């Protein structure tokens, strides 16, 4: 079945070939074309974008769209070589090695990257997607935004699917679209971290998880599952759940409230290493020493966290390997080759931020 943009594209192409629009003649505006074909602006942009790539149309900024000299023998060397990468937090410690891994693979084949940053906000995600579509990218590598919540941008993802743009998701998925993905074993890894704390004698554990992302929801579930499988009452644990928009000071105040109780937790399981190092610094400023008074585990194996004192017990994240695999997967998709989604194990990394409660301080 012909999708809407293809109908628009082929209609305009035939009109150009039949001489309805002459070379260098101005075409109707996007608004006029939207009205004529009864389609969205994005559909029009996709159609004329492909016509531009095929040298039927050229644009003048602020002046509109014009008919290109389509009879000229244009070189085929100018195929679009731009790959869009959209992340939730571009400056954090996870993304730079991922982008480096992607670039190391794609740059060898002449592709360049353009990066978008959503700050885990659906409005910014929408704008990033629109920007990518306007650029007529050859493929998309996307970290879903607030992946545990309903997504208002599924219409754009459906357009991406309809336009058959090679697309890969990493860290999480949108169940409504079946793009290949690169995921971590978040629930399993968190269960292993909590079981490790159990082995050290910790039963009263505080879990602090960001729950508007699928990773955080899975990690929280992993902690609960560990209690259930070990036969330890879940009521021995405590949970602080927060969203990416919450202020860190509000989270720290909730931690302080927990530790005001005499029978406070002896261990803390944090959503990620960034939160864990923040919690450790905050506790130690309150006179609560790690691991003497409380053990702390993180997630992601942030390299800098291993150089601090105490070094962090955490779960590994493949980072650069994920990026390289994303690059290889993208090349296969562009070439029309089949691909399979990848799930990475997240083995335990032992640091000095944990200790047995039986050990002498």
Buried (B, 14 or more C-beta within 10 A) or exposed (E): EEBBBBBBBEBBBEBBEEEEBEEEEEBBEBEEBBEEBEBBEBBBBBBBBBBBEEBBBEBEEEEEBBBBEBEEEEEEEEEBBBBBBBBBBBEEBBBBBBBEBBBEBBBEEEBEBBBBBBBBBBEBBBBBBBBBBEEBBBBBBBBBBBBBBEBEBEEBBEBBBBBEBBBBBBBBBBEEBEBBBBBBBBBBBBBBBBBBBBEBBBBBBBBBBBBBBBBBBBBBBBBBBBBEEBEBEEEEBBBBBBBBEEEEEEBBEBBEEBBEEEEBBBBBBBBBBBBBBBBBEBBBEEEBEBBEBBBBBBBBBBEEBBEBEBBBBBBBBBBBBBBBBBBBBBBBBBEEEEBEBBEBEBEBBEBBBBBEBEEEE
